Amino acid sequence: FGAACSESRSGSGSAPESAQVSPSPSCALLAGASASDPAAQRLREAAEEQRAEALTAEQSVVFGQLGFFVYSMFSLGVPTEQGRAFVHRMCVMNNLSPEYTSLLLDVMDQYPGGRGSAADAVADAAAGAA
């Protein structure tokens, strides 16, 4: 992108040398336009909004994929603790929000064999009776 900005400042090969092409707002922003320039400020704000939207969309996709992995792990009989460790690692690696992370881990606890399952309650009751 930087090369495109430098080409637009120096002019194109077909234009005469004396003709100056003004840089686009994005090139001016990259070149360090003044903070008081309203066009540069609008461009910065738009870029921040787009970045926030992209991050939200990416987190939603990762959450959906990890939700599918949770379902697949239980379908294939992966032990709950190994599945929890995998999900937690993937959440950290992908900078997933704490809300999404806790939702995924809570879902894992609700599946058969999970921490909060009826099988654990029966096992705890049997251990207490012995």
C-alpha positions as CSV (number, residue, x, y, z in Angstrom):
1,F,0.0,0.0,0.0
2,G,2.9,2.3,0.8
3,A,4.2,1.9,-2.8
4,A,0.9,3.0,-4.2
5,C,1.0,6.2,-2.1
6,S,4.5,7.0,-3.2
7,E,3.6,6.5,-6.8
8,S,0.5,8.8,-6.5
9,R,2.7,11.5,-4.9
10,S,5.3,11.3,-7.6
11,G,2.9,11.0,-10.5
12,S,2.3,8.2,-12.9
13,G,4.5,7.3,-15.8
14,S,2.1,8.7,-18.4
15,A,1.7,12.1,-16.8
16,P,4.2,14.8,-17.4
17,E,6.8,15.4,-14.7
18,S,5.5,18.9,-13.8
19,A,1.9,17.6,-13.0
20,Q,1.6,16.8,-9.3
21,V,-1.0,14.3,-8.2
22,S,-2.4,15.0,-4.8
23,P,-2.3,12.0,-2.5
24,S,-5.5,10.3,-1.5
25,P,-6.8,10.9,2.1
26,S,-5.6,7.4,3.0
27,C,-2.1,8.2,1.7
28,A,-2.1,11.5,3.6
29,L,-3.1,9.7,6.7
30,L,-0.3,7.2,6.3
31,A,2.2,10.0,5.6
32,G,1.2,11.6,8.9
33,A,-1.4,14.2,8.1
34,S,-2.1,16.7,10.8
35,A,-4.5,15.7,13.6
36,S,-6.6,18.7,12.9
37,D,-7.3,17.7,9.3
38,P,-11.1,16.7,9.3
39,A,-10.7,14.3,6.3
40,A,-7.9,12.5,8.1
41,Q,-9.9,12.3,11.3
42,R,-13.0,10.9,9.5
43,L,-10.7,8.3,7.8
44,R,-9.2,7.3,11.2
45,E,-12.7,7.0,12.8
46,A,-13.9,4.9,9.8
47,A,-10.9,2.6,10.1
48,E,-11.4,2.1,13.8
49,E,-15.1,1.3,13.2
50,Q,-14.2,-1.2,10.5
51,R,-11.5,-2.8,12.7
52,A,-14.1,-3.2,15.5
53,E,-16.6,-4.7,13.2
54,A,-14.0,-7.1,11.7
55,L,-13.0,-8.2,15.2
56,T,-16.6,-8.8,16.2
57,A,-17.2,-10.8,13.1
58,E,-14.0,-12.8,13.6
59,Q,-14.9,-13.6,17.2
60,S,-18.4,-14.7,16.1
61,V,-16.9,-17.1,13.5
62,V,-14.4,-18.5,15.9
63,F,-17.1,-19.0,18.5
64,G,-19.3,-20.9,16.0
65,Q,-16.4,-23.1,14.9
66,L,-15.4,-23.9,18.5
67,G,-19.1,-24.7,19.3
68,F,-19.0,-27.2,16.5
69,F,-15.8,-28.6,17.8
70,V,-17.4,-29.0,21.2
71,Y,-20.3,-31.0,19.7
72,S,-17.8,-33.1,17.6
73,M,-15.6,-33.8,20.7
74,F,-18.6,-35.2,22.6
75,S,-19.8,-37.1,19.7
76,L,-16.4,-38.8,19.3
77,G,-16.0,-39.5,23.0
78,V,-13.2,-37.0,23.8
79,P,-12.8,-36.8,27.6
80,T,-14.3,-33.6,29.1
81,E,-11.1,-32.3,30.7
82,Q,-9.2,-32.7,27.4
83,G,-12.0,-31.0,25.5
84,R,-12.1,-28.1,28.1
85,A,-8.3,-27.7,27.8
86,F,-8.5,-27.6,24.0
87,V,-11.4,-25.1,24.0
88,H,-9.6,-22.9,26.5
89,R,-6.4,-22.9,24.5
90,M,-8.2,-22.0,21.3
91,C,-10.1,-19.2,23.0
92,V,-6.8,-17.7,24.3
93,M,-5.0,-18.2,21.0
94,N,-7.9,-16.5,19.1
95,N,-8.4,-13.7,21.7
96,L,-12.0,-14.7,22.2
97,S,-14.0,-12.6,24.6
98,P,-14.4,-13.9,28.2
99,E,-18.2,-14.1,27.6
100,Y,-17.7,-16.4,24.6
101,T,-15.1,-18.5,26.4
102,S,-17.4,-19.0,29.5
103,L,-20.3,-19.9,27.2
104,L,-18.3,-22.6,25.5
105,L,-17.0,-24.0,28.7
106,D,-20.4,-24.0,30.3
107,V,-21.8,-25.9,27.3
108,M,-19.1,-28.5,27.8
109,D,-20.2,-28.9,31.4
110,Q,-23.8,-29.6,30.4
111,Y,-22.9,-32.6,28.1
112,P,-23.0,-36.1,29.5
113,G,-19.8,-36.8,31.3
114,G,-19.3,-33.0,31.9
115,R,-18.6,-31.6,35.3
116,G,-22.3,-30.8,36.0
117,S,-23.7,-34.0,34.6
118,A,-25.9,-36.5,36.3
119,A,-23.2,-39.1,36.0
120,D,-20.9,-37.1,38.2
121,A,-23.7,-36.6,40.8
122,V,-24.2,-40.4,40.9
123,A,-20.5,-41.0,41.2
124,D,-20.3,-38.4,44.0
125,A,-23.2,-40.0,45.8
126,A,-21.6,-43.5,45.5
127,A,-18.3,-42.2,46.8
128,G,-20.1,-40.5,49.7
129,A,-22.0,-43.7,50.6
130,A,-18.8,-45.8,50.7
